[in-house]
């Protein structure tokens, strides 16, 4: 079963997405803030992480940077999408 980690401070949205993804056969774990999200993401238990960029305390891009720093040398890769753009996390996006 594919495990997805949702990191977002918008609990109604997380509930909606979790319900939908569970019905589609995915195992979903949710983290409601950036610090918990970093811990969960580094656990290595998830195939995919979906995160909000605009979160209080720990911004989503900072969260992504921390995960990549801790995962250096590990088999970690990712892309991100925002408002139709598509870029690699380690490149400058415009």
C-alpha positions as CSV (number, residue, x, y, z in Angstrom):
1,X,0.0,0.0,0.0
2,X,1.3,3.5,-0.9
3,X,1.7,5.7,2.2
4,X,1.1,9.5,1.7
5,X,2.1,12.1,4.2
6,X,-0.1,15.3,4.2
7,X,1.5,18.3,5.9
8,X,-0.9,21.2,6.2
9,X,-2.3,23.5,9.0
10,X,-5.8,23.6,7.3
11,X,-7.5,20.8,9.1
12,X,-10.7,20.8,7.1
13,X,-8.6,20.4,3.9
14,X,-6.5,17.6,5.5
15,X,-9.7,15.8,6.5
16,X,-11.2,16.0,3.0
17,X,-8.0,14.9,1.3
18,X,-7.4,12.1,3.8
19,X,-11.0,10.8,3.3
20,X,-10.6,10.8,-0.5
21,X,-7.2,9.2,-0.6
22,X,-8.2,6.5,1.9
23,X,-11.2,5.6,-0.3
24,X,-8.8,5.3,-3.2
25,X,-6.7,2.8,-1.3
26,X,-3.8,5.0,0.0
27,X,-2.6,5.0,3.6
28,X,-2.6,8.6,4.8
29,X,-0.7,10.2,7.7
30,X,-1.3,13.8,8.5
31,X,0.9,16.4,10.3
32,X,-0.6,19.7,11.2
33,X,2.5,21.8,11.5
34,X,6.0,22.0,10.0
35,X,7.9,20.5,12.9
36,X,5.8,17.4,13.0
37,X,6.0,17.2,9.3
38,X,9.8,17.2,9.3
39,X,9.8,14.3,11.8
40,X,7.2,12.3,9.9
41,X,8.9,13.0,6.5
42,X,12.3,11.8,7.9
43,X,10.8,8.6,9.3
44,X,11.1,7.0,5.9
45,X,7.6,5.5,6.0
46,X,6.0,7.5,3.2
47,X,6.2,7.2,-0.6
48,X,4.9,10.7,-1.2
49,X,4.7,13.9,0.8
50,X,2.2,16.6,0.0
51,X,2.8,19.8,1.9
52,X,1.4,23.3,2.2
53,X,4.0,26.0,1.4
54,X,2.2,28.8,3.5
55,X,2.2,27.5,7.1
56,X,2.9,29.4,10.3
57,X,6.1,28.9,12.3
58,X,7.9,26.6,9.7
59,X,7.3,27.6,6.1
60,X,6.8,24.7,3.7
61,X,9.9,25.6,1.7
62,X,12.0,25.7,4.9
63,X,10.5,22.3,5.8
64,X,11.6,20.9,2.4
65,X,15.1,22.3,2.9
66,X,15.4,20.6,6.3
67,X,14.2,17.3,5.0
68,X,16.7,17.5,2.1
69,X,19.6,18.4,4.4
70,X,18.8,15.4,6.7
71,X,18.3,13.1,3.8
72,X,21.5,14.0,2.0
73,X,23.0,10.9,0.5
74,X,19.8,9.0,1.0
75,X,17.6,7.9,-1.9
76,X,15.4,11.0,-1.8
77,X,14.1,13.0,-4.7
78,X,11.2,15.3,-5.3
79,X,9.4,17.9,-7.3
80,X,7.0,20.5,-6.3
81,X,4.1,22.3,-8.0
82,X,2.6,25.6,-7.2
83,X,0.1,27.5,-9.2
84,X,0.9,25.7,-12.4
85,X,4.7,26.0,-12.1
86,X,6.8,22.9,-12.0
87,X,10.4,22.9,-10.7
88,X,12.9,20.8,-8.8
89,X,13.4,21.7,-5.1
90,X,17.1,22.5,-5.5
91,X,16.7,24.8,-8.4
92,X,15.6,28.4,-8.7
93,X,12.0,28.5,-9.9
94,X,10.5,31.5,-11.7
